[in-house]
């Protein structure tokens, strides 16, 4: 695997670690969950044959330190980080953007607030619970997660969160590895992702899952937006908002292999479909 060009970008309230590979049109990959630039290294390397691929650690994750570690996290700030990174790497050039999970929420906000900078967004399973008809039930879930985190700690809170996200009997999103052969760098990456968990549960989950998107604006930009879900996650909480928004906008929901973590469990097939989607 080719070593990327790395850099640091100062943004309001944080300093971002970013990585760049390849040549060609700019493609920004936004990780979700506890992921960072390294979690997308494989797909970035593959896509760098055709694109200048930029990945980064979202603010507060891994090597992107916050000025105030206790600061509440807002989607608008994370999307502004992505915008500033694009301004640095490709000023004036509309970018292709892929985001998964919380990263997909960031990508959607970037699209609605800076459409001139975005040529196409592929948003894979953004957990936008506020668009769902049973949003109140999921607000209660988030509240239970935060209360469990406060009173019982991280792992019990993770158990509550995972139970609320998945269908009964499906634990793909909660089992690290899932039988996937891990690269030599995996132990270091897993260590960083585990270290990101308290921040993710305490800051990202409440900040992102309470976000209300500008649905009308998204519908007006539907020609630049591909909403996607996992073949194996139909009916699960992260899948449902994308399916609902695709239906409302009259567009087809694109199905990637695997479930919510399909990029990890089915990397080759996932990347090939992403490549063809970005070309179209």
N, C-alpha and C positions, 0 to 999 in steps of 0.2 A: 504494500500500500504506500502511495506517495505521501510524503509529509506535506501538509498544507502550509500556506503562508498564514501566519497568525498575527493578530494585532490587538490593540486596546483602544476602545472608544469611550471617551468621557461623555456622559449624558447626565441630565439633571437627576441627582440623587444616587448615581451609581457609576461604575466603570465596567464596560462590557468587554468580555473576551470573545473574539470572533476568529473564524478560520475561512480561508478562501482557497478553492481548487479550480483548475481548469481554465478554459478560454471559451469565449462565445457570449451569447446573451446572458444577462444576469438572472440567476435563479436563487431565491432565498428560501431556505428550509428552516422552519420554526419548530423546535421540539416541544412536546407536551409533557405533562406529568412532572417527574423528577429528572427528565432527560436534559442533556446538554449537547454541545456541538459534537462531542465524541460519540454520543448515542446515534448520531446520524452519519457517522464517518463512512460507513459502508455504502450507503445509498449515494452520499455525496461523491465518493470516489467513482462510482459507476456513472453517474450523470455528468461528471466533469469532462467526459469525452465530448459532450455537446454544449455544455454551459459553463459559465463562470459561476460556480456554486459557492454560496456564502452560507455558513452555519454559525451559530453563536450560542453562548450560555445565556439564557434569559436572566434578567436582573435578579440577584439574590441566589441564583443557582451556581454551584461549583465555583468557577473562577471569575464570575461577574459579581463583585462585592457591592453591597449596598452601603451608602454613607451612614444610614440609620438601620441597623439590622431588624429593628422592631417595627419599621414603617408598614402601614397597611398597603396592600397591593391593589392597584386599579388597572383594568384592562387598557384604558386610554394611555397610561404611562408606558405599558409594555408595547403597545402599537406604535407609540411615538419613538421608542427605542428602535423598532424595526424600520421606521421611516428614516431616522437619522443614519442608520447603517446603510440603507439604500442611497441616501444622499451622499454619503462618503464614497461608496464603491461604484456607483453608476449614476452620477448626477444627470437628471433629465431623461434617463432611459426607463421606459415602463418595464417593470420586472414581472417575471413569473414567480409565484409564491406558493409554497406548500406548507400547510400546518396541520398537525394532528392533535386532537384532544384540546387541552387549554391553548396549545399553539395555534389551533384552528380558530379559536375565538379571537386571538390576537390578529390573525390574518384577516378575519372578517371585519374587524374594526379598522384595520389599515385600509382595506378596500373602501369602506364607506366614508372615511375621513380624508383619504388621499387617493382618490380614484385615478388621478393623472399619473400616479407613480406605479400603477398596477395594471398589467395587461391581462393577467389571468391568475385566479386563486383557486387552488384545490384544497377544500376544507374537509378533512377526514374526521368525522364524529365529534364535532364541537358540542360539549355538554351544556347547551343553552337551555337550561330547565325553565327559564322564564317564558319561553314561547309555548310551552306545553299546556294543555288544558288542566292537567293535574299539578300545576306548578306549586301549589300550596303544600302538597304532600312532600315534594322534594325540598322545599324550604325547611320543612320540619326535619327532614333527614340531615340537612347541613347543620341545623341547630343541634341535633343529637350528636353529630360527629364532633362539633366544637365543644360541647359539654363533656363528652367522653374524653376528649383530649385533655381538657382542663382537670377533670377529676380522677381519671384512671390512667392516662398516659397514651403514648403514641400507638402501640400495637393494638390495644382494644379499640381505639378510634379508627385505625385502619380496617379492623374487622367489621365495624359498623358501616363504614364507607363502602367497602367492597360488597357487602351484602345488599346495600341499596342500589348499587350500580348494575349488578349482574342478575341474569336469570338463574333460577334454582338449578343447581347442578353444574353450572358453567363457572369455572374458577380461572379461566385463562388469564384474565387481567391481574390476578392476584398471586400467581405462581411464577417467581422469577425463573427465567430460562426456558421453561416449557419444553425441555428436551432438545432445544436448539444448540448446535455446536457453537461454543463461544470462542472468539478470537483470543490471541495471547494477551491483548490489552484488557480483556474483560474484567479481571479482578479489580484493577484500578478504577475502571468505569463503574462497576457495581458498588465499590466503596463510596465513590462520589455520589451516586444516586441514592444510596442509603443515608448518607449524610444530609442530602437535600430533603429527606422525608419530613422532618419536623416543620421546616419552612413551607413545604408544599401543603401539608395538612392544615397548618395554622394560618397561613397567609393566602396562598393561591386558591385553595378550595373555596373559602368563603368569598374572596374577592371576585373570582371568575364565575362561579356558579350562581351568583346573584346579579350578574350582568344582564341587562336587557338590550338586545341589539335593535338597530334601526331597521325594522323589517321592510318598510316601504323603500328605503334607500337601497337595501339589498336587492329587492325585487326590480328596482329600476336599473341595477347593474348586473342583472342575471346573465347577460351575454358574456360577462367576464368571470362568472362564478361557476365552479363545479362543486356540488355538494356530494359527499361520499360517505359510505358506511361499509362495515365489514360483512362479508357473506355469513359469518358465523355469529354475528351479534344482533341479528334482527330482534327487535322488541326490547332490547336492553336500553337503559337510560341514555347513554351517550349516543346511541344510534337514532333514537326517536326524533330529536330536534332536526337533524339533517333531513330525515325522511319527510317530516311535516313541512319544513320550509321548501323542499323541492316540490312537494305536491302543491303548495300554495302558489309558487312561482310558475308552475306549469312546466318544470324541467324534470329530466330523468335523474334519479339518484344513481350515482355510479357506485358499483359494488367492488371493493377490493378483496383479495383473498384474506382468509383469517377473520379474526374478530377485532376488538379495539386495539390490540397490540399486533396487528397483522404485519406491520413493518418489521417487527422482530421475529415473529414466528414463520413468516413466509417472505423473506427479504427479496429473493430473486423475482418471484412472480409479482410481488407488490411493486417493485421498482420498474419492471417492464411495463405494467399497466400505467404507472405514473408517467413514464417516458412518453408513451403513446398519447396520453391525455394532454401533456404539455405541448406536444407537437401540433395537435389539432386546433 
